[in-house]
Amino acid sequence: MNKQEKVDFVIQTLEELYPEIPVPLDHKDPYTLLIAVLMSAQSTDVRVNQITPLLFERADNPYDMIRLSVEEIREIIKPVGLSPMKAKGIYGLSHILIDKHNGLVPQTYEELEELPAVGHKTAAVVLSQAYGIPAFPVDTHIHRLMYRWNLTSGKNVVQTEKDAKRLFPKEKWNDLHLQIIWYGRQYSPARGWNLDEDIITKTIGRKTVLAEYYKKKTRLG
C-alpha cells in the first residue's frame, strides 16, 4: 500500500468501527469542556468525569468559579492529580475570561493559549469539540498510533500533529482524532497489546514495530 492507500484504509476502518463517536469528557458547554480538558492532564478521563460534577455543582461558569478560592477548587479536584497547578489555572483563566472575553471561551488558538494552564492540545480540543473548528489534538494514543502506522516519524507531538494534518482531509480531523483515541484504547494500547485484534497496525504497521512485537511474543513464549 502506498501512503494514500494507508490513509484511506485508516479512515474507512475507523468510520466502520465508530460511526457514532462518544466524546470522552463530560461537559455541557465550552467553559465546562475547557475545565475538564485542563483537569485531564496526566489523569484519566474516567477520573475527571467523576470529579467534574462535584466542581460544576459549585461553579459551572467563570463568574461562580472566581467566588471560590484557589484552595477550595484544589480541595475538590485533588483526586485528579497536579491539583495545585490545575486549581491556580482554573481560577486564573476564569478571571481572564471575565476581564478580557465577557466570560466567554475564545475561539482562537492564540487567545486560548494565553490562558493559564492551557497548552496547544487543550486549545485544539476546545476548538474542535466545543466549536467544530477543524483541529487535530494529539494525545499519547494518537502519537503512539501514528508512529505504529508509519504515518509519522514520532519525534514529538508537534511533528505528529503536522503529519496528521497533512495526511488526513481537514473535514475529517475532528472526528478522526476521537476515533483514533478510542481505537488506541480499545485495540492498540501501549501495554497488554494484542496485535491480532489490532487490524490497522497488523495491516499497515511500521516494519520495526511489528518485528519487535513478534520478537517479544516469541521470547515470552
Accessible surface in RSA format (square Angstrom, percent):
REM  Atomic radii and reference values for relative SASA: ProtOr
REM  Chains: A
REM  Algorithm: Lee & Richards
REM  Probe-radius: 1.40
REM  Slices: 20
REM RES _ NUM      All-atoms   Total-Side   Main-Chain    Non-polar    All polar
REM                ABS   REL    ABS   REL    ABS   REL    ABS   REL    ABS   REL
RES MET A   1   124.95  64.7  54.96  36.4  69.99 166.7  60.78  51.7  64.17  85.0
RES ASN A   2    90.15  62.2  77.34  74.7  12.80  30.8  43.48 104.7  46.66  45.1
RES LYS A   3    96.03  46.8  88.01  54.0   8.02  19.1  52.83  47.6  43.20  46.0
RES GLN A   4   106.09  59.3 101.80  74.4   4.29  10.2  53.25 113.3  52.84  40.1
RES GLU A   5    87.90  50.5  83.92  63.5   3.98   9.5  32.00  61.9  55.90  45.6
RES LYS A   6    34.74  16.9  34.74  21.3   0.00   0.0  12.28  11.1  22.46  23.9
RES VAL A   7     0.49   0.3   0.49   0.4   0.00   0.0   0.49   0.4   0.00   0.0
RES ASP A   8    71.68  50.2  67.81  67.5   3.87   9.1  28.88  68.0  42.80  42.7
RES PHE A   9    46.71  23.4  42.91  26.6   3.80   9.9  46.26  28.0   0.45   1.3
RES VAL A  10     0.00   0.0   0.00   0.0   0.00   0.0   0.00   0.0   0.00   0.0
RES ILE A  11    16.23   9.2  16.23  12.1   0.00   0.0  16.23  11.7   0.00   0.0
RES GLN A  12   107.77  60.3 105.70  77.2   2.07   4.9  30.89  65.8  76.87  58.3
RES THR A  13    16.60  11.8  15.44  15.7   1.16   2.8  11.73  15.8   4.87   7.4
RES LEU A  14     0.00   0.0   0.00   0.0   0.00   0.0   0.00   0.0   0.00   0.0
RES GLU A  15    68.23  39.2  62.32  47.1   5.92  14.1  27.04  52.3  41.20  33.6
RES GLU A  16   122.05  70.1  94.29  71.3  27.76  66.1  49.98  96.7  72.07  58.8
RES LEU A  17    68.23  38.0  45.30  32.4  22.93  57.6  48.11  33.8  20.12  54.1
RES TYR A  18    23.18  10.8  21.83  12.4   1.35   3.5  23.06  17.3   0.13   0.2
RES PRO A  19   103.26  75.3  72.55  66.1  30.71 111.6  79.27  65.5  23.99 149.1
RES GLU A  20   147.07  84.4 138.08 104.5   8.99  21.4  60.41 116.9  86.66  70.8
RES ILE A  21    41.10  23.4  14.56  10.8  26.54  64.0  15.34  11.0  25.76  69.9
RES PRO A  22    72.96  53.2  61.04  55.6  11.92  43.3  72.33  59.7   0.64   4.0
RES VAL A  23    63.37  41.7  43.62  39.5  19.75  47.6  43.62  37.9  19.75  53.6
RES PRO A  24    18.07  13.2   9.82   8.9   8.25  30.0  11.96   9.9   6.10  37.9
RES LEU A  25    13.57   7.6  12.07   8.6   1.50   3.8  12.07   8.5   1.50   4.0
RES ASP A  26    86.37  60.5  79.88  79.5   6.50  15.4  31.74  74.7  54.64  54.5
RES HIS A  27    62.69  34.3  27.43  19.1  35.26  90.2  19.78  20.4  42.91  49.9
RES LYS A  28   142.99  69.8 105.94  65.0  37.04  88.2  78.85  71.0  64.13  68.3
RES ASP A  29    51.26  35.9  43.63  43.4   7.63  18.0  28.20  66.4  23.06  23.0
RES PRO A  30    38.27  27.9  38.16  34.8   0.12   0.4  38.16  31.5   0.12   0.7
RES TYR A  31    11.07   5.2  10.24   5.8   0.83   2.2  10.24   7.7   0.83   1.0
RES THR A  32     0.85   0.6   0.85   0.9   0.00   0.0   0.85   1.1   0.00   0.0
RES LEU A  33     0.00   0.0   0.00   0.0   0.00   0.0   0.00   0.0   0.00   0.0
RES LEU A  34     0.00   0.0   0.00   0.0   0.00   0.0   0.00   0.0   0.00   0.0
RES ILE A  35     0.00   0.0   0.00   0.0   0.00   0.0   0.00   0.0   0.00   0.0
RES ALA A  36     0.07   0.1   0.07   0.1   0.00   0.0   0.07   0.1   0.00   0.0
RES VAL A  37     5.01   3.3   2.60   2.4   2.41   5.8   2.60   2.3   2.41   6.5
RES LEU A  38     5.16   2.9   1.24   0.9   3.93   9.9   3.24   2.3   1.92   5.2
RES MET A  39     0.00   0.0   0.00   0.0   0.00   0.0   0.00   0.0   0.00   0.0
RES SER A  40    15.12  12.8   8.36  11.2   6.75  15.6   2.91   6.2  12.21  17.1
RES ALA A  41    44.21  40.7  34.48  53.2   9.73  22.1  44.17  62.2   0.04   0.1
RES GLN A  42   163.68  91.5 115.52  84.4  48.15 114.7  52.41 111.5 111.27  84.4
RES SER A  43    33.92  28.7   3.84   5.1  30.07  69.3  10.50  22.4  23.41  32.8
RES THR A  44    84.40  60.0  78.65  79.7   5.74  13.7  78.33 105.2   6.07   9.2
RES ASP A  45    23.79  16.7  19.99  19.9   3.80   9.0   5.98  14.1  17.81  17.8
RES VAL A  46   105.73  69.6 103.01  93.3   2.72   6.6 105.19  91.4   0.54   1.5
RES ARG A  47   102.57  43.1 101.90  51.9   0.67   1.6  11.05  15.1  91.52  55.5
RES VAL A  48     0.00   0.0   0.00   0.0   0.00   0.0   0.00   0.0   0.00   0.0
RES ASN A  49    34.18  23.6  26.14  25.3   8.03  19.3  11.47  27.6  22.70  21.9
RES GLN A  50   105.40  58.9  88.45  64.6  16.96  40.4  41.11  87.5  64.29  48.8
RES ILE A  51    12.60   7.2  12.60   9.4   0.00   0.0  12.60   9.1   0.00   0.0
RES THR A  52     1.94   1.4   1.94   2.0   0.00   0.0   0.16   0.2   1.78   2.7
RES PRO A  53    72.40  52.8  62.05  56.6  10.35  37.6  68.74  56.8   3.66  22.7
RES LEU A  54    94.69  52.7  90.13  64.5   4.56  11.5  90.74  63.7   3.95  10.6
RES LEU A  55     0.00   0.0   0.00   0.0   0.00   0.0   0.00   0.0   0.00   0.0
RES PHE A  56    33.23  16.6  24.70  15.3   8.53  22.2  24.96  15.1   8.27  23.7
RES GLU A  57   150.12  86.2 111.02  84.0  39.10  93.1  49.33  95.4 100.79  82.3
RES ARG A  58   123.14  51.7  99.79  50.9  23.35  55.6  42.04  57.5  81.10  49.2
RES ALA A  59     1.03   0.9   0.00   0.0   1.03   2.3   0.99   1.4   0.03   0.1
RES ASP A  60    36.17  25.3  33.61  33.5   2.56   6.0   2.65   6.2  33.52  33.4
RES ASN A  61    44.65  30.8  44.61  43.1   0.04   0.1  24.50  59.0  20.15  19.5
RES PRO A  62     4.35   3.2   4.35   4.0   0.00   0.0   4.35   3.6   0.00   0.0
RES TYR A  63   102.75  48.0 100.60  57.2   2.15   5.6  82.30  61.8  20.45  25.2
RES ASP A  64    45.50  31.9  43.49  43.3   2.00   4.7   5.59  13.1  39.91  39.8
RES MET A  65     0.00   0.0   0.00   0.0   0.00   0.0   0.00   0.0   0.00   0.0
RES ILE A  66    47.99  27.3  34.13  25.4  13.86  33.4  34.13  24.6  13.86  37.6
RES ARG A  67   179.76  75.5 143.67  73.2  36.09  85.9  66.60  91.0 113.16  68.6
RES LEU A  68    13.85   7.7  11.93   8.5   1.92   4.8  12.40   8.7   1.45   3.9
RES SER A  69    45.18  38.2  37.26  49.7   7.92  18.3  39.19  83.4   5.99   8.4
RES VAL A  70    36.94  24.3  34.94  31.6   1.99   4.8  34.94  30.4   1.99   5.4
RES GLU A  71   124.24  71.3 119.61  90.5   4.62  11.0  66.01 127.7  58.23  47.5
RES GLU A  72    72.25  41.5  67.15  50.8   5.09  12.1  33.28  64.4  38.96  31.8
RES ILE A  73     0.00   0.0   0.00   0.0   0.00   0.0   0.00   0.0   0.00   0.0
RES ARG A  74    96.28  40.4  96.28  49.1   0.00   0.0  14.11  19.3  82.17  49.8
RES GLU A  75   112.34  64.5 101.66  76.9  10.68  25.4  47.23  91.3  65.12  53.2
RES ILE A  76    30.15  17.2  19.45  14.5  10.70  25.8  26.94  19.4   3.21   8.7
RES ILE A  77     0.00   0.0   0.00   0.0   0.00   0.0   0.00   0.0   0.00   0.0
RES LYS A  78   102.47  50.0  94.03  57.7   8.44  20.1  53.83  48.4  48.64  51.8
RES PRO A  79    65.73  47.9  44.54  40.6  21.19  77.0  57.16  47.2   8.57  53.2
RES VAL A  80     4.36   2.9   0.00   0.0   4.36  10.5   1.14   1.0   3.22   8.7
RES GLY A  81    31.88  39.3   0.00   N/A  31.88  39.3  31.78  87.2   0.10   0.2
RES LEU A  82    78.66  43.8  63.43  45.4  15.22  38.3  69.33  48.7   9.33  25.1
RES SER A  83     5.55   4.7   4.85   6.5   0.71   1.6   0.00   0.0   5.55   7.8
RES PRO A  84    62.21  45.3  59.71  54.4   2.50   9.1  61.98  51.2   0.23   1.4
RES MET A  85   101.85  52.7  94.60  62.6   7.24  17.2  63.43  53.9  38.42  50.9
RES LYS A  86     0.08   0.0   0.08   0.1   0.00   0.0   0.00   0.0   0.08   0.1
RES ALA A  87     0.00   0.0   0.00   0.0   0.00   0.0   0.00   0.0   0.00   0.0
RES LYS A  88   141.46  69.0 134.57  82.6   6.89  16.4  79.56  71.6  61.90  65.9
RES GLY A  89     2.95   3.6   0.00   N/A   2.95   3.6   2.63   7.2   0.33   0.7
RES ILE A  90     0.00   0.0   0.00   0.0   0.00   0.0   0.00   0.0   0.00   0.0
RES TYR A  91    60.40  28.2  60.40  34.4   0.00   0.0  30.41  22.9  29.99  37.0
RES GLY A  92    20.29  25.0   0.00   N/A  20.29  25.0  19.74  54.2   0.56   1.2
RES LEU A  93     0.00   0.0   0.00   0.0   0.00   0.0   0.00   0.0   0.00   0.0
RES SER A  94     0.00   0.0   0.00   0.0   0.00   0.0   0.00   0.0   0.00   0.0
RES HIS A  95    64.72  35.4  64.72  45.0   0.00   0.0  49.91  51.4  14.81  17.2
RES ILE A  96    52.06  29.6  51.74  38.5   0.32   0.8  52.06  37.5   0.00   0.0
RES LEU A  97     0.00   0.0   0.00   0.0   0.00   0.0   0.00   0.0   0.00   0.0
RES ILE A  98    39.35  22.4  28.23  21.0  11.12  26.8  28.23  20.3  11.12  30.2
RES ASP A  99   110.14  77.1  72.20  71.9  37.94  89.7  29.30  69.0  80.84  80.6
RES LYS A 100   131.20  64.0  98.59  60.5  32.62  77.7  71.65  64.5  59.55  63.4
RES HIS A 101    26.33  14.4  18.97  13.2   7.36  18.8  12.78  13.2  13.55  15.8
RES ASN A 102   125.60  86.6 108.90 105.2  16.70  40.2  22.29  53.6 103.31  99.9
RES GLY A 103     9.64  11.9   0.00   N/A   9.64  11.9   0.65   1.8   8.99  20.1
RES LEU A 104   124.87  69.5 123.42  88.3   1.45   3.6 124.85  87.7   0.02   0.0
RES VAL A 105     7.93   5.2   1.53   1.4   6.41  15.4   1.53   1.3   6.41  17.4
RES PRO A 106    11.29   8.2   1.42   1.3   9.88  35.9  11.29   9.3   0.00   0.0
RES GLN A 107    98.03  54.8  86.80  63.4  11.23  26.7  19.26  41.0  78.76  59.7
RES THR A 108    57.73  41.1  53.63  54.4   4.10   9.8  56.80  76.3   0.93   1.4
RES TYR A 109    49.42  23.1  48.44  27.6   0.98   2.6  48.24  36.3   1.18   1.4
RES GLU A 110   123.39  70.8 114.10  86.3   9.28  22.1  68.48 132.5  54.90  44.8
RES GLU A 111    63.55  36.5  63.24  47.8   0.31   0.7  19.90  38.5  43.65  35.6
RES LEU A 112     0.00   0.0   0.00   0.0   0.00   0.0   0.00   0.0   0.00   0.0
RES GLU A 113    71.81  41.2  50.68  38.3  21.13  50.3  14.43  27.9  57.38  46.8
RES GLU A 114   108.46  62.3  80.77  61.1  27.69  65.9  45.65  88.3  62.81  51.3
RES LEU A 115     4.30   2.4   0.46   0.3   3.84   9.7   0.47   0.3   3.83  10.3
RES PRO A 116    47.63  34.7  35.54  32.4  12.09  43.9  47.63  39.3   0.00   0.0
RES ALA A 117    46.04  42.3   2.73   4.2  43.31  98.5  21.43  30.2  24.62  65.2
RES VAL A 118    10.34   6.8   0.00   0.0  10.34  24.9   0.67   0.6   9.66  26.2
RES GLY A 119    39.49  48.7   0.00   N/A  39.49  48.7  35.07  96.2   4.41   9.9
RES HIS A 120    79.70  43.6  72.28  50.2   7.41  19.0  61.89  63.8  17.80  20.7
RES LYS A 121    81.70  39.9  77.51  47.6   4.19  10.0  44.26  39.8  37.44  39.9
RES THR A 122    15.83  11.3  15.64  15.9   0.19   0.4   0.00   0.0  15.83  23.9
RES ALA A 123     0.00   0.0   0.00   0.0   0.00   0.0   0.00   0.0   0.00   0.0
RES ALA A 124     0.02   0.0   0.02   0.0   0.00   0.0   0.02   0.0   0.00   0.0
RES VAL A 125    13.09   8.6  13.09  11.8   0.00   0.0  13.09  11.4   0.00   0.0
RES VAL A 126     0.00   0.0   0.00   0.0   0.00   0.0   0.00   0.0   0.00   0.0
RES LEU A 127     3.14   1.8   3.14   2.2   0.00   0.0   3.14   2.2   0.00   0.0
RES SER A 128     6.41   5.4   0.23   0.3   6.18  14.2   0.29   0.6   6.13   8.6
RES GLN A 129    41.63  23.3  11.10   8.1  30.53  72.7  10.47  22.3  31.16  23.6
RES ALA A 130    30.74  28.3   0.31   0.5  30.43  69.2   5.22   7.3  25.52  67.6
RES TYR A 131    60.49  28.2  29.95  17.0  30.54  79.5  30.28  22.8  30.20  37.2
RES GLY A 132    51.18  63.1   0.00   N/A  51.18  63.1  26.54  72.8  24.64  55.2
RES ILE A 133    58.47  33.3  56.87  42.4   1.60   3.9  58.47  42.1   0.00   0.0
RES PRO A 134    54.35  39.6  44.42  40.5   9.92  36.1  44.91  37.1   9.44  58.7
RES ALA A 135     0.00   0.0   0.00   0.0   0.00   0.0   0.00   0.0   0.00   0.0
RES PHE A 136     0.00   0.0   0.00   0.0   0.00   0.0   0.00   0.0   0.00   0.0
RES PRO A 137     3.29   2.4   2.29   2.1   0.99   3.6   2.88   2.4   0.41   2.5
RES VAL A 138     9.76   6.4   2.22   2.0   7.55  18.2   2.22   1.9   7.55  20.5
RES ASP A 139    22.64  15.9  17.83  17.7   4.81  11.4  14.61  34.4   8.02   8.0
RES THR A 140   103.78  73.8  97.72  99.1   6.06  14.4  82.81 111.2  20.97  31.7
RES HIS A 141    35.57  19.4  35.57  24.7   0.00   0.0  21.71  22.4  13.86  16.1
RES ILE A 142     0.00   0.0   0.00   0.0   0.00   0.0   0.00   0.0   0.00   0.0
RES HIS A 143    44.69  24.4  44.37  30.8   0.33   0.8  29.61  30.5  15.08  17.5
RES ARG A 144    41.64  17.5  33.49  17.1   8.16  19.4  32.50  44.4   9.14   5.5
RES LEU A 145     0.00   0.0   0.00   0.0   0.00   0.0   0.00   0.0   0.00   0.0
RES MET A 146     0.00   0.0   0.00   0.0   0.00   0.0   0.00   0.0   0.00   0.0
RES TYR A 147    82.70  38.6  82.70  47.1   0.00   0.0  48.63  36.5  34.07  42.0
RES ARG A 148    20.83   8.7  20.83  10.6   0.00   0.0   3.22   4.4  17.61  10.7
RES TRP A 149     0.00   0.0   0.00   0.0   0.00   0.0   0.00   0.0   0.00   0.0
RES ASN A 150    54.08  37.3  52.41  50.7   1.67   4.0   0.14   0.3  53.94  52.1
RES LEU A 151     0.94   0.5   0.00   0.0   0.94   2.4   0.01   0.0   0.93   2.5
RES THR A 152     9.16   6.5   0.00   0.0   9.16  21.8   8.41  11.3   0.75   1.1
RES SER A 153    54.83  46.3  31.50  42.0  23.33  53.8  37.60  80.1  17.23  24.1
RES GLY A 154    20.03  24.7   0.00   N/A  20.03  24.7   1.77   4.9  18.27  40.9
RES LYS A 155   165.99  81.0 129.41  79.4  36.58  87.1  97.94  88.2  68.04  72.5
RES ASN A 156    72.06  49.7  68.04  65.7   4.02   9.7  28.45  68.5  43.61  42.2
RES VAL A 157    72.57  47.8  70.88  64.2   1.69   4.1  70.91  61.6   1.66   4.5
RES VAL A 158    93.83  61.7  90.94  82.3   2.89   7.0  93.17  81.0   0.67   1.8
RES GLN A 159    58.56  32.7  57.92  42.3   0.64   1.5   7.84  16.7  50.71  38.5
RES THR A 160     0.00   0.0   0.00   0.0   0.00   0.0   0.00   0.0   0.00   0.0
RES GLU A 161    18.36  10.5  18.36  13.9   0.00   0.0   5.77  11.2  12.59  10.3
RES LYS A 162   128.68  62.8 122.01  74.9   6.67  15.9  79.15  71.2  49.53  52.8
RES ASP A 163     9.53   6.7   9.53   9.5   0.00   0.0   0.37   0.9   9.16   9.1
RES ALA A 164     0.00   0.0   0.00   0.0   0.00   0.0   0.00   0.0   0.00   0.0
RES LYS A 165    59.64  29.1  48.50  29.8  11.14  26.5  25.81  23.2  33.83  36.0
RES ARG A 166   159.51  67.0 123.97  63.2  35.54  84.6  78.36 107.1  81.15  49.2
RES LEU A 167    25.65  14.3  13.77   9.9  11.88  29.9  15.27  10.7  10.38  27.9
RES PHE A 168     3.87   1.9   0.00   0.0   3.87  10.1   0.59   0.4   3.27   9.4
RES PRO A 169    52.10  38.0  38.97  35.5  13.14  47.8  51.59  42.6   0.51   3.2
RES LYS A 170   121.25  59.2 114.33  70.2   6.92  16.5  57.91  52.1  63.35  67.5
RES GLU A 171   142.49  81.8 106.25  80.4  36.24  86.3  66.95 129.5  75.54  61.7
RES LYS A 172    63.46  31.0  62.55  38.4   0.91   2.2  28.54  25.7  34.92  37.2
RES TRP A 173    22.31   9.0  22.31  10.8   0.00   0.0  22.31  11.9   0.00   0.0
RES ASN A 174    33.30  23.0  30.83  29.8   2.47   5.9  21.01  50.6  12.29  11.9
RES ASP A 175    76.67  53.7  75.87  75.5   0.80   1.9   7.13  16.8  69.54  69.4
RES LEU A 176     1.49   0.8   1.49   1.1   0.00   0.0   1.49   1.0   0.00   0.0
RES HIS A 177     1.00   0.5   1.00   0.7   0.00   0.0   0.44   0.5   0.55   0.6
RES LEU A 178    11.20   6.2  11.20   8.0   0.00   0.0  11.20   7.9   0.00   0.0
RES GLN A 179     6.23   3.5   6.23   4.6   0.00   0.0   0.00   0.0   6.23   4.7
RES ILE A 180     0.00   0.0   0.00   0.0   0.00   0.0   0.00   0.0   0.00   0.0
RES ILE A 181    15.33   8.7  15.33  11.4   0.00   0.0  15.33  11.0   0.00   0.0
RES TRP A 182    59.57  23.9  59.30  28.7   0.28   0.7  59.30  31.6   0.28   0.5
RES TYR A 183     0.42   0.2   0.42   0.2   0.00   0.0   0.42   0.3   0.00   0.0
RES GLY A 184     0.00   0.0   0.00   N/A   0.00   0.0   0.00   0.0   0.00   0.0
RES ARG A 185    89.38  37.5  66.01  33.7  23.36  55.6  37.49  51.2  51.89  31.4
RES GLN A 186   106.38  59.5  80.93  59.1  25.45  60.6  34.32  73.0  72.07  54.7
RES TYR A 187    52.30  24.4  49.94  28.4   2.36   6.1  28.77  21.6  23.53  29.0
RES SER A 188     0.00   0.0   0.00   0.0   0.00   0.0   0.00   0.0   0.00   0.0
RES PRO A 189    33.81  24.6  33.50  30.5   0.31   1.1  33.81  27.9   0.00   0.0
RES ALA A 190    59.70  54.9  36.00  55.6  23.70  53.9  36.72  51.7  22.98  60.9
RES ARG A 191   205.00  86.1 189.17  96.4  15.83  37.7  79.97 109.3 125.03  75.8
RES GLY A 192    81.20 100.1   0.00   N/A  81.20 100.1  46.48 127.5  34.72  77.8
RES TRP A 193    42.42  17.0  24.14  11.7  18.28  42.9  24.47  13.0  17.95  29.1
RES ASN A 194    61.31  42.3  57.56  55.6   3.75   9.0  21.99  52.9  39.32  38.0
RES LEU A 195     1.15   0.6   1.15   0.8   0.00   0.0   1.15   0.8   0.00   0.0
RES ASP A 196    87.95  61.6  65.14  64.8  22.81  53.9  24.23  57.0  63.72  63.5
RES GLU A 197   102.10  58.6  88.00  66.6  14.10  33.6  33.60  65.0  68.50  55.9
RES ASP A 198     0.00   0.0   0.00   0.0   0.00   0.0   0.00   0.0   0.00   0.0
RES ILE A 199    86.24  49.1  86.12  64.2   0.12   0.3  86.24  62.1   0.00   0.0
RES ILE A 200     0.00   0.0   0.00   0.0   0.00   0.0   0.00   0.0   0.00   0.0
RES THR A 201     0.00   0.0   0.00   0.0   0.00   0.0   0.00   0.0   0.00   0.0
RES LYS A 202    93.25  45.5  75.51  46.3  17.74  42.2  41.09  37.0  52.16  55.6
RES THR A 203    62.71  44.6  29.87  30.3  32.84  78.3  29.92  40.2  32.79  49.6
RES ILE A 204     6.17   3.5   0.50   0.4   5.67  13.7   5.60   4.0   0.57   1.5
RES GLY A 205    11.09  13.7   0.00   N/A  11.09  13.7   0.00   0.0  11.09  24.8
RES ARG A 206    43.00  18.1  42.85  21.8   0.15   0.4   6.89   9.4  36.11  21.9
RES LYS A 207   176.92  86.3 169.73 104.1   7.18  17.1 117.37 105.6  59.55  63.4
RES THR A 208    93.26  66.3  85.61  86.8   7.65  18.2  84.84 114.0   8.42  12.7
RES VAL A 209    21.02  13.8  16.41  14.9   4.61  11.1  19.86  17.3   1.16   3.1
RES LEU A 210    35.00  19.5  35.00  25.0   0.00   0.0  35.00  24.6   0.00   0.0
RES ALA A 211    62.45  57.4  49.82  76.9  12.62  28.7  58.37  82.2   4.08  10.8
RES GLU A 212    88.78  51.0  86.91  65.8   1.87   4.4  45.64  88.3  43.14  35.2
RES TYR A 213    29.13  13.6  23.52  13.4   5.61  14.6  21.82  16.4   7.31   9.0
RES TYR A 214   102.78  48.0 101.96  58.0   0.82   2.1  85.44  64.2  17.34  21.4
RES LYS A 215   129.71  63.3 120.50  73.9   9.21  21.9  78.26  70.4  51.46  54.8
RES LYS A 216   107.66  52.5 107.66  66.1   0.00   0.0  51.16  46.0  56.50  60.2
RES LYS A 217   103.64  50.6  97.26  59.7   6.38  15.2  71.43  64.3  32.21  34.3
RES THR A 218   110.46  78.6  89.83  91.1  20.63  49.2  76.78 103.1  33.67  50.9
RES ARG A 219   154.78  65.0 119.80  61.1  34.98  83.3  74.06 101.2  80.72  48.9
RES LEU A 220   143.37  79.8 108.74  77.8  34.63  87.0 113.07  79.4  30.30  81.5
RES GLY A 221    97.77 120.6   0.00   N/A  97.77 120.6  50.99 139.9  46.78 104.8
END  Absolute sums over single chains surface
CHAIN  1 A    11397.5       9296.6       2101.0       6435.3       4962.3
END  Absolute sums over all chains
TOTAL         11397.5       9296.6       2101.0       6435.3       4962.3
